[in-house]
Amino acid sequence: MKLTAALCVCVLVATARPAAAQLPRPPRPARPPRPPAAPTAPAAPAAGLDTSRDGGHQVFSSYADGFRMRVESQGFVELTEDRRDVKSLSPNGYFELTSRGWLSLFGRRYVVRGNPDGTITRQLFVGATKRPLTDAARSWIGDDIARIARQGFAADARIKQVFAQKGASAAFDEISRLDGDFVKARAVMLVLDDPSPATAETVQLALSAASREIGSDVEKARVLLAVMDQQPHTAAVVSAVIASSARISSDFEHARVLLRVADAPDAPADALPALTRAATGIRSDFERGRVLSALAQRQTASR
């Protein structure tokens, strides 16, 4: 009994002891401030092409691969046969080419002015300093002008001139030297828009250019729609448009061309089976259905 009572007293004493006070946790060390982000270098402009025209005034800008060119001209500008310099200018007209690399400190400026007597004056500036037109300077000026010519500068006048003087084949050879689907499509449509009726050769060359020279489905469709809008709907023309549309990957653009054929009231009936076969090749159920529905309505109306 004494032992049991002693144990009970010990337990009570142990239970009654206050719990040891918990020491406060040391504060967390402050995080060092983040270093400021390094300034971002200005991004070079993406490759592109801008043009604007205001009567005889034209501004043409091109930028690609860290290199920017800008042309401002007034009046008619004719380039040399090799498209490496200015051949002639309207009296009191001018041509100013500015080129500059993205990281270059000084740009180059080539200025050609048309004089009232029909002659032209040429000047070269690097920065603000006038420089002589040496052979080396003429070489890179020629490279710059050839580049903007490929990108479409003065292409309208050049294509019209070649077409009038040398015919459709030479005009489409010139078109094949241009860069960019939009520029090529514009040039093809320019030939189709000539006041003189287009020959079968011209139409065939236009459709061939759309199929082989132009990669963009949108621009391919623009050319084919222009053929449907501007040329007589003979069996040969309509069949060629349908065949060329097979090279359009976009279901929407493909259907757009086929719908124009289906909606043409004077499209020959002999072309309708080929149109039906072309429509079944469209992957999209919606776009295929649109064309087949238009064909069904046409056949119903013709009964």
C-alpha positions as a Markdown table, in Angstrom:
| # | Residue | x | y | z |
|---|---|---|---|---|
| 1 | Met | 0.0 | 0.0 | 0.0 |
| 2 | Lys | 2.8 | 2.5 | 0.8 |
| 3 | Leu | 4.5 | 1.6 | -2.5 |
| 4 | Thr | 1.3 | 2.2 | -4.4 |
| 5 | Ala | 0.6 | 5.5 | -2.8 |
| 6 | Ala | 4.2 | 6.7 | -3.5 |
| 7 | Leu | 3.7 | 5.8 | -7.2 |
| 8 | Cys | 0.5 | 7.7 | -7.3 |
| 9 | Val | 2.1 | 10.8 | -5.8 |
| 10 | Cys | 5.0 | 10.6 | -8.3 |
| 11 | Val | 2.5 | 10.4 | -11.2 |
| 12 | Leu | 0.5 | 13.4 | -9.9 |
| 13 | Val | 3.6 | 15.4 | -9.4 |
| 14 | Ala | 4.9 | 14.6 | -12.9 |
| 15 | Thr | 1.5 | 15.4 | -14.4 |
| 16 | Ala | 1.3 | 18.7 | -12.5 |
| 17 | Arg | 4.6 | 20.0 | -13.9 |
| 18 | Pro | 4.1 | 22.8 | -16.3 |
| 19 | Ala | 5.2 | 22.1 | -19.9 |
| 20 | Ala | 8.4 | 23.6 | -20.8 |
| 21 | Ala | 8.0 | 26.9 | -22.7 |
| 22 | Gln | 8.6 | 26.6 | -26.4 |
| 23 | Leu | 11.3 | 28.9 | -27.7 |
| 24 | Pro | 10.2 | 31.2 | -30.6 |
| 25 | Arg | 11.5 | 30.1 | -34.0 |
| 26 | Pro | 14.2 | 32.3 | -35.5 |
| 27 | Pro | 13.0 | 34.4 | -38.3 |
| 28 | Arg | 13.6 | 33.2 | -41.8 |
| 29 | Pro | 16.4 | 35.1 | -43.5 |
| 30 | Ala | 15.1 | 37.6 | -46.1 |
| 31 | Arg | 15.5 | 36.5 | -49.7 |
| 32 | Pro | 18.0 | 38.6 | -51.6 |
| 33 | Pro | 16.3 | 40.8 | -54.2 |
| 34 | Arg | 16.2 | 39.5 | -57.7 |
| 35 | Pro | 18.6 | 41.1 | -60.1 |
| 36 | Pro | 17.0 | 43.3 | -62.7 |
| 37 | Ala | 16.3 | 41.5 | -66.0 |
| 38 | Ala | 18.7 | 42.3 | -68.8 |
| 39 | Pro | 17.2 | 44.7 | -71.3 |
| 40 | Thr | 15.8 | 42.9 | -74.3 |
| 41 | Ala | 17.5 | 43.8 | -77.6 |
| 42 | Pro | 15.1 | 45.3 | -80.1 |
| 43 | Ala | 13.8 | 42.5 | -82.4 |
| 44 | Ala | 14.5 | 42.8 | -86.1 |
| 45 | Pro | 11.4 | 43.3 | -88.1 |
| 46 | Ala | 9.9 | 40.2 | -89.6 |
| 47 | Ala | 10.4 | 39.6 | -93.3 |
| 48 | Gly | 7.7 | 41.5 | -95.2 |
| 49 | Leu | 6.8 | 43.9 | -98.0 |
| 50 | Asp | 4.8 | 47.1 | -97.9 |
| 51 | Thr | 3.8 | 49.2 | -100.9 |
| 52 | Ser | 1.7 | 52.3 | -101.2 |
| 53 | Arg | 0.8 | 54.4 | -104.2 |
| 54 | Asp | -0.7 | 57.9 | -104.5 |
| 55 | Gly | -1.0 | 58.8 | -108.1 |
| 56 | Gly | 2.5 | 59.1 | -109.5 |
| 57 | His | 4.0 | 58.9 | -106.0 |
| 58 | Gln | 5.1 | 55.5 | -104.7 |
| 59 | Val | 6.6 | 54.2 | -101.5 |
| 60 | Phe | 8.0 | 50.7 | -101.5 |
| 61 | Ser | 9.5 | 49.0 | -98.3 |
| 62 | Ser | 11.1 | 45.7 | -98.1 |
| 63 | Tyr | 12.7 | 44.0 | -95.1 |
| 64 | Ala | 14.2 | 40.5 | -94.7 |
| 65 | Asp | 17.2 | 38.8 | -93.1 |
| 66 | Gly | 18.1 | 41.8 | -91.1 |
| 67 | Phe | 18.2 | 44.1 | -94.1 |
| 68 | Arg | 15.8 | 46.9 | -94.9 |
| 69 | Met | 15.3 | 48.8 | -98.1 |
| 70 | Arg | 12.9 | 51.7 | -98.9 |
| 71 | Val | 12.2 | 53.2 | -102.2 |
| 72 | Glu | 10.4 | 56.5 | -102.7 |
| 73 | Ser | 9.7 | 57.6 | -106.3 |
| 74 | Gln | 7.7 | 60.2 | -108.2 |
| 75 | Gly | 6.6 | 59.8 | -111.8 |
| 76 | Phe | 7.3 | 56.9 | -114.2 |
| 77 | Val | 10.4 | 54.9 | -113.4 |
| 78 | Glu | 11.9 | 52.6 | -116.0 |
| 79 | Leu | 14.6 | 50.1 | -115.0 |
| 80 | Thr | 17.3 | 48.8 | -117.2 |
| 81 | Glu | 16.9 | 45.5 | -119.0 |
| 82 | Asp | 18.9 | 43.7 | -116.4 |
| 83 | Arg | 16.9 | 45.5 | -113.6 |
| 84 | Arg | 20.1 | 46.7 | -111.9 |
| 85 | Asp | 19.7 | 50.5 | -112.4 |
| 86 | Val | 17.3 | 53.2 | -113.4 |
| 87 | Lys | 17.1 | 53.7 | -117.2 |
| 88 | Ser | 14.8 | 56.6 | -117.4 |
| 89 | Leu | 12.6 | 58.9 | -115.3 |
| 90 | Ser | 9.8 | 61.3 | -116.0 |
| 91 | Pro | 10.9 | 65.0 | -116.1 |
| 92 | Asn | 11.1 | 66.3 | -112.6 |
| 93 | Gly | 10.6 | 62.8 | -111.2 |
| 94 | Tyr | 12.9 | 61.1 | -108.8 |
| 95 | Phe | 13.9 | 57.7 | -107.5 |
| 96 | Glu | 15.4 | 57.4 | -104.0 |
| 97 | Leu | 16.7 | 54.0 | -102.7 |
| 98 | Thr | 17.7 | 53.8 | -99.0 |
| 99 | Ser | 19.2 | 50.6 | -97.7 |
| 100 | Arg | 20.4 | 49.7 | -94.2 |
| 101 | Gly | 21.3 | 46.6 | -92.2 |
| 102 | Trp | 19.5 | 46.2 | -88.9 |
| 103 | Leu | 22.7 | 46.8 | -86.9 |
| 104 | Ser | 24.4 | 49.3 | -89.3 |
| 105 | Leu | 25.2 | 52.7 | -88.1 |
| 106 | Phe | 25.0 | 54.4 | -91.5 |
| 107 | Gly | 22.6 | 53.8 | -94.2 |
| 108 | Arg | 23.2 | 54.1 | -98.0 |
| 109 | Arg | 21.1 | 56.4 | -100.2 |
| 110 | Tyr | 21.0 | 56.3 | -104.0 |
| 111 | Val | 19.2 | 59.3 | -105.5 |
| 112 | Val | 18.2 | 59.6 | -109.2 |
| 113 | Arg | 16.5 | 62.7 | -110.5 |
| 114 | Gly | 14.8 | 63.4 | -113.8 |
| 115 | Asn | 15.8 | 66.7 | -115.3 |
| 116 | Pro | 13.4 | 68.8 | -117.4 |
| 117 | Asp | 15.6 | 68.2 | -120.6 |
| 118 | Gly | 15.1 | 64.4 | -120.2 |
| 119 | Thr | 18.5 | 63.6 | -118.8 |
| 120 | Ile | 19.0 | 62.1 | -115.3 |
| 121 | Thr | 21.3 | 62.9 | -112.4 |
| 122 | Arg | 22.6 | 60.2 | -110.0 |
| 123 | Gln | 24.0 | 60.7 | -106.5 |
| 124 | Leu | 25.2 | 58.4 | -103.8 |
| 125 | Phe | 25.2 | 59.2 | -100.0 |
| 126 | Val | 26.6 | 57.1 | -97.1 |
| 127 | Gly | 25.2 | 58.6 | -94.0 |
| 128 | Ala | 25.2 | 62.4 | -94.8 |
| 129 | Thr | 28.3 | 62.2 | -96.9 |
| 130 | Lys | 28.2 | 62.3 | -100.7 |
| 131 | Arg | 30.3 | 59.5 | -102.2 |
| 132 | Pro | 31.5 | 58.8 | -105.7 |
| 133 | Leu | 29.8 | 56.2 | -107.8 |
| 134 | Thr | 32.6 | 53.7 | -108.1 |
| 135 | Asp | 32.4 | 50.3 | -109.7 |
| 136 | Ala | 32.0 | 48.7 | -106.2 |
| 137 | Ala | 29.2 | 51.1 | -105.3 |
| 138 | Arg | 27.4 | 50.4 | -108.6 |
| 139 | Ser | 27.7 | 46.7 | -107.9 |
| 140 | Trp | 25.8 | 46.8 | -104.6 |
| 141 | Ile | 23.4 | 49.4 | -105.9 |
| 142 | Gly | 22.6 | 47.0 | -108.7 |
| 143 | Asp | 22.2 | 44.1 | -106.2 |
| 144 | Asp | 19.7 | 46.3 | -104.2 |
| 145 | Ile | 17.7 | 47.4 | -107.2 |
| 146 | Ala | 17.6 | 43.8 | -108.6 |
| 147 | Arg | 16.3 | 42.7 | -105.2 |
| 148 | Ile | 13.4 | 45.2 | -105.1 |
| 149 | Ala | 12.6 | 44.4 | -108.7 |
| 150 | Arg | 12.2 | 40.8 | -107.8 |
| 151 | Gln | 9.9 | 41.8 | -104.9 |
| 152 | Gly | 7.6 | 43.7 | -107.2 |
| 153 | Phe | 8.9 | 47.3 | -107.6 |
| 154 | Ala | 7.9 | 48.7 | -111.0 |
| 155 | Ala | 6.7 | 45.2 | -111.9 |
| 156 | Asp | 3.3 | 46.4 | -113.3 |
| 157 | Ala | 4.8 | 48.6 | -115.9 |
| 158 | Arg | 7.5 | 46.0 | -116.7 |
| 159 | Ile | 5.1 | 43.1 | -117.2 |
| 160 | Lys | 2.8 | 45.3 | -119.3 |
| 161 | Gln | 5.7 | 46.4 | -121.5 |
| 162 | Val | 7.0 | 42.9 | -122.0 |
| 163 | Phe | 3.6 | 41.5 | -122.7 |
| 164 | Ala | 2.9 | 44.2 | -125.3 |
| 165 | Gln | 6.3 | 43.9 | -127.0 |
| 166 | Lys | 7.1 | 40.2 | -126.7 |
| 167 | Gly | 3.9 | 38.4 | -126.0 |
| 168 | Ala | 2.5 | 36.1 | -123.3 |
| 169 | Ser | 5.3 | 33.6 | -123.1 |
| 170 | Ala | 7.9 | 36.3 | -122.4 |
| 171 | Ala | 5.6 | 38.0 | -119.9 |
| 172 | Phe | 5.2 | 34.8 | -117.9 |
| 173 | Asp | 9.0 | 34.2 | -118.0 |
| 174 | Glu | 9.3 | 37.6 | -116.4 |
| 175 | Ile | 6.7 | 36.7 | -113.8 |
| 176 | Ser | 8.6 | 33.5 | -112.9 |
| 177 | Arg | 11.5 | 35.8 | -111.8 |
| 178 | Leu | 9.4 | 37.6 | -109.2 |
| 179 | Asp | 9.5 | 36.6 | -105.6 |
| 180 | Gly | 6.4 | 36.1 | -103.4 |
| 181 | Asp | 3.1 | 34.5 | -104.1 |
| 182 | Phe | 1.1 | 37.8 | -103.8 |
| 183 | Val | 3.4 | 39.6 | -106.3 |
| 184 | Lys | 3.2 | 36.7 | -108.8 |
| 185 | Ala | -0.5 | 36.4 | -108.5 |
| 186 | Arg | -0.9 | 40.2 | -109.0 |
| 187 | Ala | 1.3 | 40.0 | -112.1 |
| 188 | Val | -0.7 | 37.1 | -113.6 |
| 189 | Met | -4.0 | 38.9 | -113.0 |
| 190 | Leu | -2.5 | 42.0 | -114.7 |
| 191 | Val | -1.9 | 40.0 | -117.9 |
| 192 | Leu | -5.4 | 38.5 | -117.7 |
| 193 | Asp | -6.8 | 42.0 | -117.3 |
| 194 | Asp | -5.2 | 43.3 | -120.5 |
| 195 | Pro | -7.8 | 45.1 | -122.8 |
| 196 | Ser | -7.1 | 42.7 | -125.7 |
| 197 | Pro | -8.9 | 39.4 | -125.5 |
| 198 | Ala | -6.7 | 36.7 | -123.9 |
| 199 | Thr | -5.7 | 33.9 | -126.2 |
| 200 | Ala | -5.9 | 30.2 | -125.2 |
| 201 | Glu | -2.1 | 30.3 | -124.8 |
| 202 | Thr | -2.4 | 33.2 | -122.3 |
| 203 | Val | -5.1 | 31.5 | -120.2 |
| 204 | Gln | -3.1 | 28.2 | -120.2 |
| 205 | Leu | 0.0 | 30.0 | -119.1 |
| 206 | Ala | -1.9 | 31.8 | -116.4 |
| 207 | Leu | -3.3 | 28.5 | -115.0 |
| 208 | Ser | 0.1 | 26.9 | -115.3 |
| 209 | Ala | 1.6 | 29.7 | -113.3 |
| 210 | Ala | -1.1 | 29.4 | -110.6 |
| 211 | Ser | -0.4 | 25.7 | -110.3 |
| 212 | Arg | 3.4 | 25.6 | -110.4 |
| 213 | Glu | 4.7 | 29.1 | -109.6 |
| 214 | Ile | 2.4 | 30.1 | -106.7 |
| 215 | Gly | 2.4 | 28.1 | -103.4 |
| 216 | Ser | -0.3 | 30.0 | -101.5 |
| 217 | Asp | -3.7 | 28.4 | -101.8 |
| 218 | Val | -5.3 | 31.9 | -101.4 |
| 219 | Glu | -3.3 | 33.3 | -104.3 |
| 220 | Lys | -3.9 | 30.2 | -106.4 |
| 221 | Ala | -7.6 | 30.6 | -105.9 |
| 222 | Arg | -7.4 | 34.4 | -106.7 |
| 223 | Val | -5.9 | 33.6 | -110.1 |
| 224 | Leu | -8.5 | 30.8 | -110.9 |
| 225 | Leu | -11.3 | 33.1 | -109.9 |
| 226 | Ala | -9.9 | 35.8 | -112.1 |
| 227 | Val | -10.0 | 33.4 | -115.0 |
| 228 | Met | -13.6 | 32.6 | -114.3 |
| 229 | Asp | -14.5 | 36.2 | -114.0 |
| 230 | Gln | -12.7 | 37.6 | -117.0 |
| 231 | Gln | -12.6 | 34.8 | -119.6 |
| 232 | Pro | -15.3 | 33.2 | -121.7 |
| 233 | His | -16.6 | 30.0 | -120.1 |
| 234 | Thr | -15.7 | 27.6 | -122.9 |
| 235 | Ala | -15.3 | 23.9 | -122.2 |
| 236 | Ala | -11.5 | 24.2 | -122.4 |
| 237 | Val | -11.3 | 27.1 | -120.0 |
| 238 | Val | -13.7 | 25.6 | -117.4 |
| 239 | Ser | -12.1 | 22.2 | -117.6 |
| 240 | Ala | -8.7 | 23.7 | -117.1 |
| 241 | Val | -9.8 | 25.7 | -114.1 |
| 242 | Ile | -11.3 | 22.6 | -112.5 |
| 243 | Ala | -8.1 | 20.6 | -113.2 |
| 244 | Ser | -5.9 | 23.4 | -111.8 |
| 245 | Ser | -8.1 | 23.6 | -108.6 |
| 246 | Ala | -6.9 | 20.1 | -107.7 |
| 247 | Arg | -3.6 | 21.6 | -106.6 |
| 248 | Ile | -5.3 | 23.7 | -103.9 |
| 249 | Ser | -4.8 | 22.0 | -100.6 |
| 250 | Ser | -7.2 | 24.2 | -98.6 |
| 251 | Asp | -10.8 | 22.8 | -98.6 |
| 252 | Phe | -12.3 | 26.3 | -98.3 |
| 253 | Glu | -10.3 | 27.8 | -101.2 |
| 254 | His | -10.9 | 24.7 | -103.3 |
| 255 | Ala | -14.6 | 24.8 | -102.7 |
| 256 | Arg | -14.6 | 28.5 | -103.4 |
| 257 | Val | -13.3 | 27.9 | -106.9 |
| 258 | Leu | -15.6 | 25.0 | -107.6 |
| 259 | Leu | -18.6 | 27.0 | -106.4 |
| 260 | Arg | -17.8 | 29.7 | -108.9 |
| 261 | Val | -17.8 | 27.2 | -111.7 |
| 262 | Ala | -21.1 | 25.6 | -110.4 |
| 263 | Asp | -22.7 | 29.0 | -110.2 |
| 264 | Ala | -21.7 | 30.1 | -113.7 |
| 265 | Pro | -25.0 | 29.7 | -115.7 |
| 266 | Asp | -23.1 | 29.4 | -119.0 |
| 267 | Ala | -20.6 | 26.8 | -117.8 |
| 268 | Pro | -20.9 | 23.9 | -120.3 |
| 269 | Ala | -22.7 | 20.8 | -119.1 |
| 270 | Asp | -19.9 | 18.6 | -120.4 |
| 271 | Ala | -17.7 | 20.0 | -117.5 |
| 272 | Leu | -20.2 | 19.0 | -114.7 |
| 273 | Pro | -19.0 | 15.4 | -114.3 |
| 274 | Ala | -15.4 | 16.6 | -113.8 |
| 275 | Leu | -16.8 | 19.2 | -111.3 |
| 276 | Thr | -18.6 | 16.4 | -109.4 |
| 277 | Arg | -15.4 | 14.3 | -109.3 |
| 278 | Ala | -13.4 | 17.3 | -108.1 |
| 279 | Ala | -15.9 | 18.0 | -105.3 |
| 280 | Thr | -15.7 | 14.5 | -104.0 |
| 281 | Gly | -12.0 | 15.0 | -103.5 |
| 282 | Ile | -12.6 | 17.7 | -100.9 |
| 283 | Arg | -11.9 | 16.3 | -97.4 |
| 284 | Ser | -14.2 | 18.6 | -95.4 |
| 285 | Asp | -17.8 | 17.3 | -95.2 |
| 286 | Phe | -19.1 | 20.9 | -95.0 |
| 287 | Glu | -17.2 | 22.3 | -98.0 |
| 288 | Arg | -17.9 | 19.2 | -100.1 |
| 289 | Gly | -21.5 | 19.4 | -99.2 |
| 290 | Arg | -21.6 | 23.1 | -100.3 |
| 291 | Val | -20.4 | 22.3 | -103.7 |
| 292 | Leu | -22.5 | 19.2 | -104.2 |
| 293 | Ser | -25.6 | 21.1 | -103.0 |
| 294 | Ala | -24.9 | 23.8 | -105.6 |
| 295 | Leu | -24.5 | 21.2 | -108.3 |
| 296 | Ala | -27.8 | 19.6 | -107.3 |
| 297 | Gln | -29.6 | 22.9 | -107.4 |
| 298 | Arg | -28.1 | 23.6 | -110.8 |
| 299 | Gln | -29.3 | 20.3 | -112.2 |
| 300 | Thr | -32.8 | 20.7 | -110.7 |
| 301 | Ala | -33.1 | 24.2 | -112.3 |
| 302 | Ser | -32.0 | 22.9 | -115.7 |
| 303 | Arg | -34.8 | 20.3 | -115.8 |
